[in-house]
Amino acid sequence: MRLQQLGELNATITGGTDREGGGDGPVVVLCHGFGAPGDDLVPLWRVIDVPHEVRFVFPQAPLTPEEFAPFGGRAWWRLDTAAMQQALAGGERPDRSDEVPEGLAPAHAALVSVLDAVEQELGVPGERIVLGGFSQGAMVSCDVALREERPLAGLVMLSGTLLAQSLWRPRVGARGALPIFQSHGKRDPLLPFDAAERLRDMLREEGCQVEWVDFFGAHEIPLNVTEALGPFLRRCFGLQS
């Protein structure tokens, strides 16, 4: 694997013929969650069952919030962590569906710059790129997938939630043919399960084919999700196992 700047962001590139992104295989771009280090999702490329030709790109989010700086944690946009902890302690489950985070627009732009660089520098067209991520990374990926007209092979949302409904809902119909993989834990304390179900239902109501995988767990990526993700990616790329 290798670290390279792609667009505005650094990214870990792996997989492919040389395990450093070589070859001309399709590309999976996966964005980590809030507070995680930039290489948090990199181990996934070793456990997702796809052919060796598939390449993986793991962008590092653009921000380093002060509270996460000592251990390299990064974020796509800032959150009030103290307020989050207070809400969790009080058993509150805030509805974020109409929330448009202040930092969503620059995060969106940064991720678009990564996709542009993936196409140009790795030599792969959008039709052979699957975009996705975990938690906050899933949300920014969904924002880009819905609000950009660029072609994509698929969208992966691992433990994400419904945000920016006023911006997303009008765009869903234009993406009706895009394969979507969505997973969520029934005991997720950070992003409630019912909010993920509402995102799934909004997508399906507008004609999207959503492959839904739930699990009896929390804010995580368990084995049944990675096992289902491999076949989904192979279908997106038209590859055999």
KEKE-3310 file (N, C-alpha, C; in steps of 0.2 Angstrom, whole numbers, plus 5000, padded with zeros to 4 digits):
npx = (5004:5001:5004:4997:4994:4978:4969:4963:4966:4975:4978:4976:4982:4978:4978:4974:4986:4999:4997:4997:4989:4990:4988:4973:4961:4944:4939:4937:4931:4933:4927:4932:4925:4919:4932:4940:4956:4965:4968:4959:4950:4957:4961:4950:4952:4958:4949:4937:4929:4934:4940:4958:4961:4954:4955:4958:4954:4957:4953:4959:4951:4948:4949:4956:4951:4953:4951:4954:4967:4978:4979:4978:4965:4952:4941:4926:4918:4916:4910:4900:4906:4905:4892:4886:4890:4883:4870:4869:4871:4859:4850:4845:4839:4843:4835:4842:4838:4835:4845:4859:4875:4887:4900:4898:4898:4912:4918:4911:4916:4930:4930:4925:4936:4945:4939:4939:4953:4956:4950:4958:4972:4973:4967:4954:4937:4922:4911:4916:4919:4916:4908:4909:4907:4910:4899:4901:4908:4900:4890:4895:4898:4886:4880:4888:4886:4872:4870:4879:4881:4890:4895:4894:4898:4892:4885:4890:4885:4889:4883:4878:4867:4852:4853:4852:4840:4832:4840:4844:4833:4826:4835:4836:4828:4835:4845:4840:4844:4856:4866:4864:4871:4868:4870:4867:4867:4856:4857:4864:4871:4874:4870:4854:4845:4832:4833:4842:4834:4824:4831:4834:4821:4817:4826:4821:4808:4809:4813:4826:4836:4840:4851:4850:4857:4856:4861:4863:4869:4881:4888:4897:4906:4902:4905:4895:4892:4904:4905:4893:4896:4906:4901:4891:4900:4906:4895:4892:4903:4903:4910:4917:4918)
npy = (4994:5012:5029:5043:5060:5064:5074:5086:5079:5068:5050:5033:5020:5004:4987:4979:4975:4975:4977:4990:4998:4996:4992:4990:4989:4990:5003:5005:5017:5022:5030:5036:5037:5050:5057:5046:5039:5043:5031:5021:5012:5005:4991:4984:4981:4969:4959:4960:4951:4951:4951:4951:4961:4972:4989:4999:5014:5025:5039:5052:5062:5080:5088:5090:5089:5097:5089:5077:5077:5072:5058:5057:5058:5062:5072:5074:5085:5097:5092:5095:5088:5088:5091:5080:5069:5073:5072:5058:5053:5057:5050:5055:5056:5063:5070:5071:5073:5084:5092:5102:5101:5113:5111:5103:5106:5110:5098:5090:5095:5092:5078:5076:5081:5071:5060:5065:5065:5051:5046:5052:5050:5037:5031:5027:5026:5035:5026:5014:5015:5013:5022:5026:5024:5024:5029:5046:5047:5039:5048:5059:5053:5049:5062:5067:5057:5058:5072:5075:5074:5065:5049:5034:5017:5012:5014:5014:5013:5013:5011:5024:5039:5048:5064:5082:5082:5090:5093:5081:5073:5078:5074:5061:5053:5055:5046:5033:5021:5018:5006:5002:5000:4997:4997:4994:4995:4988:4992:5004:5017:5030:5034:5032:5017:5018:5030:5027:5017:5026:5033:5023:5020:5032:5032:5020:5023:5032:5024:5018:5004:4996:4987:4980:4978:4973:4972:4964:4974:4987:5003:5000:4988:4974:4956:4950:4960:4964:4951:4952:4963:4960:4952:4961:4972:4965:4962:4976:4979:4969:4957:4941:4929)
npz = (5000:4998:5002:4995:4989:4983:4974:4985:4997:5007:5004:5007:4996:4989:4985:4969:4955:4961:4974:4978:4972:4958:4940:4930:4936:4944:4956:4973:4984:5000:5014:5030:5047:5059:5069:5068:5064:5049:5042:5046:5040:5032:5034:5029:5016:5015:5020:5013:5001:4986:4969:4965:4957:4960:4966:4980:4988:5002:5008:5018:5030:5029:5041:5057:5072:5088:5099:5095:5090:5097:5095:5081:5076:5064:5054:5044:5045:5058:5074:5089:5102:5115:5118:5111:5119:5131:5127:5124:5137:5143:5136:5125:5108:5095:5080:5065:5052:5045:5046:5040:5040:5044:5039:5028:5015:5011:5014:5005:4993:4994:4994:4981:4974:4976:4970:4956:4955:4957:4945:4935:4939:4942:4932:4929:4925:4930:4930:4935:4948:4965:4978:4995:5013:5031:5044:5047:5036:5027:5026:5020:5008:5003:5001:4990:4981:4978:4975:4965:4947:4942:4935:4944:4950:4961:4978:4995:5011:5027:5043:5042:5042:5039:5033:5029:5022:5014:5004:4999:4996:4984:4974:4973:4964:4952:4953:4953:4947:4953:4961:4978:4994:5011:5028:5046:5063:5076:5088:5089:5097:5093:5080:5077:5074:5068:5061:5051:5044:5039:5030:5021:5017:5011:5000:4993:4991:4981:4970:4971:4972:4985:4994:5010:5025:5041:5058:5075:5083:5088:5084:5071:5060:5057:5054:5046:5038:5031:5024:5016:5008:4999:4988:4984:4979:4969:4960:4956:4949:4939:4941:4943:4957)
capx = (5000:5005:5001:4997:4989:4973:4965:4964:4967:4980:4974:4980:4980:4980:4974:4977:4991:5005:4994:4998:4984:4993:4984:4968:4955:4940:4941:4932:4933:4929:4929:4932:4921:4921:4936:4945:4962:4964:4969:4955:4946:4962:4961:4945:4953:4960:4943:4931:4930:4934:4946:4964:4962:4950:4959:4955:4957:4955:4955:4959:4946:4952:4950:4959:4948:4958:4950:4956:4973:4984:4979:4977:4958:4951:4934:4924:4916:4916:4904:4900:4907:4902:4884:4884:4890:4878:4864:4869:4870:4852:4846:4842:4840:4841:4833:4846:4836:4834:4852:4864:4881:4891:4906:4896:4900:4919:4919:4909:4921:4936:4929:4924:4942:4948:4936:4943:4960:4956:4949:4964:4978:4972:4965:4948:4931:4917:4907:4920:4921:4911:4910:4906:4911:4907:4897:4901:4911:4895:4885:4898:4898:4879:4879:4891:4882:4865:4870:4883:4879:4895:4893:4897:4896:4888:4886:4890:4884:4890:4881:4876:4861:4848:4855:4851:4834:4829:4845:4845:4827:4825:4840:4836:4825:4840:4850:4837:4848:4863:4866:4866:4872:4867:4870:4866:4866:4850:4859:4868:4869:4876:4866:4849:4843:4826:4835:4844:4828:4821:4835:4833:4814:4817:4829:4817:4802:4811:4815:4832:4837:4844:4853:4849:4860:4856:4864:4861:4875:4881:4891:4902:4906:4903:4907:4890:4892:4909:4903:4888:4899:4910:4896:4888:4905:4907:4890:4893:4909:4902:4916:4916:4922)
capy = (5000:5018:5035:5048:5065:5064:5080:5090:5075:5062:5044:5026:5016:4998:4982:4979:4969:4976:4979:4997:5002:4995:4988:4994:4986:4995:5006:5006:5023:5021:5036:5034:5041:5055:5055:5040:5041:5042:5024:5017:5007:5001:4984:4981:4978:4962:4955:4960:4946:4953:4949:4955:4967:4978:4993:5003:5021:5027:5046:5055:5068:5086:5091:5087:5092:5097:5084:5070:5078:5068:5051:5057:5057:5067:5073:5077:5091:5097:5091:5097:5082:5088:5091:5073:5065:5075:5069:5051:5052:5059:5046:5059:5053:5069:5069:5075:5072:5091:5096:5103:5103:5119:5109:5098:5109:5109:5091:5087:5098:5089:5072:5077:5082:5065:5056:5068:5063:5044:5045:5055:5047:5029:5029:5023:5030:5034:5020:5008:5017:5013:5027:5024:5025:5022:5034:5052:5045:5037:5053:5064:5049:5050:5068:5067:5052:5061:5079:5076:5070:5060:5042:5029:5010:5010:5018:5010:5017:5008:5015:5031:5042:5053:5071:5086:5079:5095:5093:5074:5070:5080:5071:5053:5050:5054:5041:5027:5015:5017:5001:5005:4995:5000:4993:4998:4991:4989:4995:5009:5023:5036:5036:5028:5013:5020:5035:5023:5015:5031:5034:5017:5020:5037:5030:5015:5027:5036:5020:5015:4997:4997:4981:4982:4973:4975:4967:4965:4977:4995:5007:4995:4985:4967:4951:4949:4966:4963:4946:4954:4968:4957:4950:4968:4975:4961:4964:4982:4979:4964:4953:4934:4929)
capz = (5000:4997:5004:4990:4989:4978:4975:4991:5002:5007:5004:5006:4990:4990:4981:4962:4954:4965:4981:4979:4967:4951:4936:4928:4939:4946:4962:4979:4988:5007:5019:5037:5051:5063:5075:5067:5060:5041:5039:5050:5036:5027:5035:5026:5009:5016:5022:5008:4996:4979:4965:4967:4952:4963:4970:4986:4990:5008:5009:5025:5030:5029:5047:5063:5078:5093:5104:5092:5087:5100:5092:5074:5073:5059:5053:5038:5047:5065:5078:5096:5105:5122:5117:5109:5125:5136:5124:5125:5144:5144:5133:5119:5101:5091:5073:5061:5045:5042:5048:5035:5044:5042:5035:5023:5008:5010:5014:4998:4988:4995:4991:4974:4971:4977:4964:4950:4955:4955:4938:4931:4941:4942:4925:4930:4924:4936:4930:4938:4955:4970:4983:5001:5019:5038:5049:5044:5029:5023:5025:5014:5002:5000:4998:4984:4976:4976:4972:4959:4941:4939:4935:4949:4949:4967:4984:5001:5017:5033:5049:5041:5044:5035:5034:5023:5018:5009:4998:4996:4993:4977:4970:4974:4958:4947:4955:4954:4945:4956:4966:4985:5000:5017:5034:5052:5069:5079:5095:5088:5101:5090:5075:5079:5069:5065:5056:5045:5041:5036:5024:5017:5014:5007:4994:4990:4988:4974:4965:4972:4974:4991:4998:5017:5030:5048:5063:5082:5086:5089:5079:5070:5054:5059:5049:5041:5033:5026:5020:5011:5004:4993:4983:4981:4975:4962:4955:4954:4944:4934:4941:4946:4963)
cpx = (5004:5001:5002:4992:4985:4969:4967:4966:4972:4975:4979:4977:4982:4976:4977:4982:4997:5003:4996:4994:4986:4987:4978:4961:4950:4942:4935:4935:4929:4932:4927:4927:4924:4926:4941:4951:4961:4965:4964:4952:4951:4962:4955:4947:4956:4955:4937:4933:4929:4940:4952:4964:4958:4955:4955:4958:4953:4957:4955:4955:4950:4953:4953:4956:4953:4957:4953:4964:4979:4984:4977:4970:4957:4943:4932:4921:4915:4909:4905:4900:4904:4895:4882:4884:4885:4871:4863:4868:4863:4848:4842:4844:4838:4840:4837:4844:4836:4841:4856:4870:4884:4897:4904:4899:4907:4921:4917:4914:4927:4935:4928:4931:4946:4945:4939:4950:4961:4955:4955:4970:4978:4969:4959:4942:4926:4913:4910:4923:4915:4913:4906:4910:4907:4905:4897:4904:4905:4890:4888:4898:4891:4878:4882:4888:4876:4866:4875:4880:4884:4893:4897:4894:4892:4890:4886:4890:4884:4888:4881:4870:4858:4850:4852:4845:4832:4834:4845:4839:4825:4829:4840:4833:4830:4845:4847:4840:4854:4862:4868:4866:4872:4867:4870:4865:4860:4851:4864:4866:4870:4872:4860:4847:4837:4828:4838:4839:4824:4825:4834:4826:4814:4820:4824:4811:4803:4814:4822:4832:4842:4845:4854:4852:4860:4859:4862:4868:4875:4884:4897:4901:4907:4904:4901:4889:4897:4908:4898:4891:4903:4906:4893:4893:4906:4902:4890:4898:4908:4908:4914:4920:4929)
cpy = (5006:5024:5040:5054:5064:5070:5084:5086:5070:5056:5038:5023:5009:4993:4983:4974:4969:4977:4986:5001:5001:4992:4993:4992:4992:4998:5007:5012:5023:5027:5034:5039:5046:5053:5049:5043:5039:5035:5019:5011:5003:4994:4980:4978:4971:4957:4955:4955:4948:4951:4953:4961:4973:4982:4997:5009:5023:5034:5048:5061:5074:5089:5087:5091:5092:5092:5077:5071:5073:5061:5051:5056:5063:5067:5076:5084:5091:5095:5093:5091:5082:5088:5084:5069:5067:5072:5062:5049:5053:5054:5049:5055:5059:5067:5074:5075:5079:5095:5096:5105:5109:5117:5104:5100:5108:5102:5088:5089:5094:5082:5071:5077:5075:5060:5059:5065:5055:5043:5047:5051:5040:5027:5025:5028:5030:5028:5013:5010:5017:5017:5025:5026:5023:5029:5041:5051:5043:5043:5058:5060:5050:5056:5069:5063:5055:5068:5080:5072:5065:5053:5038:5022:5008:5015:5013:5015:5012:5013:5022:5033:5047:5060:5075:5084:5084:5095:5086:5072:5072:5077:5064:5050:5050:5049:5034:5021:5014:5011:5004:4999:4999:4996:4997:4993:4993:4992:5000:5015:5029:5039:5031:5024:5015:5026:5032:5020:5020:5033:5029:5018:5026:5035:5025:5018:5030:5031:5017:5008:4997:4989:4983:4976:4976:4970:4969:4968:4984:4998:5004:4992:4977:4962:4950:4954:4965:4957:4947:4959:4966:4956:4957:4971:4971:4962:4971:4983:4973:4959:4946:4934:4925)
cpz = (5000:4999:4998:4991:4982:4979:4981:4997:5001:5007:5004:5000:4991:4985:4974:4961:4958:4972:4983:4974:4960:4947:4934:4930:4942:4953:4967:4983:4994:5011:5026:5041:5055:5069:5074:5063:5053:5039:5043:5046:5032:5028:5031:5019:5009:5018:5017:5002:4989:4975:4966:4962:4955:4967:4975:4987:4997:5010:5017:5025:5031:5036:5053:5070:5084:5098:5102:5090:5091:5097:5085:5071:5069:5058:5046:5039:5055:5069:5086:5100:5112:5122:5115:5115:5130:5133:5125:5132:5146:5141:5127:5113:5096:5083:5069:5054:5041:5043:5042:5038:5040:5037:5030:5016:5006:5010:5007:4993:4988:4992:4984:4970:4971:4971:4957:4949:4953:4948:4934:4932:4941:4936:4925:4929:4930:4936:4933:4945:4959:4976:4989:5007:5025:5041:5045:5037:5025:5021:5019:5008:4999:4998:4991:4979:4973:4973:4967:4953:4939:4940:4941:4948:4955:4973:4990:5007:5023:5039:5048:5043:5039:5037:5028:5019:5013:5003:4995:4993:4986:4972:4969:4967:4952:4948:4956:4952:4948:4962:4973:4990:5006:5023:5040:5058:5073:5086:5094:5092:5099:5085:5075:5073:5065:5060:5050:5041:5037:5030:5019:5013:5010:5000:4990:4987:4982:4969:4966:4974:4979:4994:5005:5021:5037:5052:5070:5085:5087:5083:5076:5063:5056:5053:5044:5036:5028:5021:5014:5006:4998:4987:4980:4977:4968:4957:4952:4948:4938:4935:4944:4953:4962)
residu = (MET:ARG:LEU:GLN:GLN:LEU:GLY:GLU:LEU:ASN:ALA:THR:ILE:THR:GLY:GLY:THR:ASP:ARG:GLU:GLY:GLY:GLY:ASP:GLY:PRO:VAL:VAL:VAL:LEU:CYS:HIS:GLY:PHE:GLY:ALA:PRO:GLY:ASP:ASP:LEU:VAL:PRO:LEU:TRP:ARG:VAL:ILE:ASP:VAL:PRO:HIS:GLU:VAL:ARG:PHE:VAL:PHE:PRO:GLN:ALA:PRO:LEU:THR:PRO:GLU:GLU:PHE:ALA:PRO:PHE:GLY:GLY:ARG:ALA:TRP:TRP:ARG:LEU:ASP:THR:ALA:ALA:MET:GLN:GLN:ALA:LEU:ALA:GLY:GLY:GLU:ARG:PRO:ASP:ARG:SER:ASP:GLU:VAL:PRO:GLU:GLY:LEU:ALA:PRO:ALA:HIS:ALA:ALA:LEU:VAL:SER:VAL:LEU:ASP:ALA:VAL:GLU:GLN:GLU:LEU:GLY:VAL:PRO:GLY:GLU:ARG:ILE:VAL:LEU:GLY:GLY:PHE:SER:GLN:GLY:ALA:MET:VAL:SER:CYS:ASP:VAL:ALA:LEU:ARG:GLU:GLU:ARG:PRO:LEU:ALA:GLY:LEU:VAL:MET:LEU:SER:GLY:THR:LEU:LEU:ALA:GLN:SER:LEU:TRP:ARG:PRO:ARG:VAL:GLY:ALA:ARG:GLY:ALA:LEU:PRO:ILE:PHE:GLN:SER:HIS:GLY:LYS:ARG:ASP:PRO:LEU:LEU:PRO:PHE:ASP:ALA:ALA:GLU:ARG:LEU:ARG:ASP:MET:LEU:ARG:GLU:GLU:GLY:CYS:GLN:VAL:GLU:TRP:VAL:ASP:PHE:PHE:GLY:ALA:HIS:GLU:ILE:PRO:LEU:ASN:VAL:THR:GLU:ALA:LEU:GLY:PRO:PHE:LEU:ARG:ARG:CYS:PHE:GLY:LEU:GLN:SER)
# end
